């Protein structure tokens, strides 16, 4: 269940992201919020309420950081190759 929650969190982060900014598309924002709430509930069910929320925050932080670094790496590679 933890792996499913991690994948749903990653999906939620991708839906909220639009080239490094929060998306302006309302449908994407709603899907993102729904996915992140589902991930939080899954982790709360598995770890307990308070610990599950903190695990979710940690997972979302790590995935968000990796997504940001990966995007920066792609942008730097495309700038230098041009």
C-alpha positions as CSV (number, residue, x, y, z in Angstrom):
1,X,0.0,0.0,0.0
2,X,2.9,2.3,0.6
3,X,4.1,1.9,-3.0
4,X,0.7,2.7,-4.3
5,X,0.6,5.8,-2.1
6,X,4.0,6.9,-3.4
7,X,2.9,6.4,-7.0
8,X,-0.3,8.3,-6.4
9,X,1.7,11.1,-4.7
10,X,4.0,11.3,-7.7
11,X,1.0,11.4,-10.1
12,X,-0.5,14.3,-8.0
13,X,2.7,16.2,-8.1
14,X,2.9,15.8,-11.9
15,X,-0.7,16.9,-12.4
16,X,0.0,20.1,-10.3
17,X,3.2,21.0,-12.1
18,X,3.2,22.9,-15.4
19,X,6.8,23.6,-16.4
20,X,7.9,24.4,-12.8
21,X,4.8,26.4,-11.8
22,X,1.5,25.5,-10.3
23,X,-0.9,24.7,-13.2
24,X,-3.6,27.2,-14.0
25,X,-5.9,24.4,-15.3
26,X,-8.7,23.9,-12.7
27,X,-9.2,20.3,-13.8
28,X,-5.5,19.4,-13.3
29,X,-5.6,21.1,-9.9
30,X,-8.7,19.1,-8.8
31,X,-7.2,15.9,-10.0
32,X,-3.9,16.7,-8.2
33,X,-5.7,17.5,-4.9
34,X,-7.8,14.3,-5.2
35,X,-4.7,12.2,-5.8
36,X,-2.8,13.8,-2.9
37,X,-5.7,13.3,-0.5
38,X,-6.0,9.7,-1.6
39,X,-2.3,9.2,-0.9
40,X,-2.6,10.9,2.5
41,X,-5.5,8.6,3.4
42,X,-3.6,5.5,2.3
43,X,-0.6,6.4,4.4
44,X,-2.8,7.4,7.4
45,X,-4.6,4.0,7.1
46,X,-1.3,2.2,7.1
47,X,0.8,4.2,9.7
48,X,-1.9,5.9,11.8
49,X,-3.2,9.4,11.4
50,X,-0.3,11.6,12.7
51,X,2.5,9.4,11.5
52,X,0.8,8.9,8.1
53,X,0.6,12.6,7.6
54,X,4.2,13.1,8.4
55,X,5.2,10.2,6.1
56,X,3.1,11.8,3.3
57,X,4.8,15.1,3.9
58,X,8.2,13.4,3.7
59,X,7.4,11.5,0.5
60,X,5.9,14.6,-1.2
61,X,9.0,16.6,-0.2
62,X,11.4,14.1,-1.6
63,X,9.5,13.5,-4.8
64,X,9.0,17.2,-5.3
65,X,12.7,17.9,-4.8
66,X,13.7,15.1,-7.2
67,X,11.2,16.3,-9.8
68,X,12.6,19.9,-9.5
69,X,16.2,18.7,-9.8
70,X,15.4,16.4,-12.7
71,X,13.7,19.3,-14.6
72,X,16.7,21.6,-13.9
73,X,19.0,18.9,-15.2
74,X,16.9,18.6,-18.4
75,X,16.8,22.3,-18.9
76,X,20.5,22.7,-18.4
77,X,21.3,19.9,-20.8
78,X,19.0,21.4,-23.5
79,X,20.5,24.8,-23.1
80,X,24.1,23.5,-23.4
81,X,23.3,21.3,-26.4
82,X,21.7,24.2,-28.4
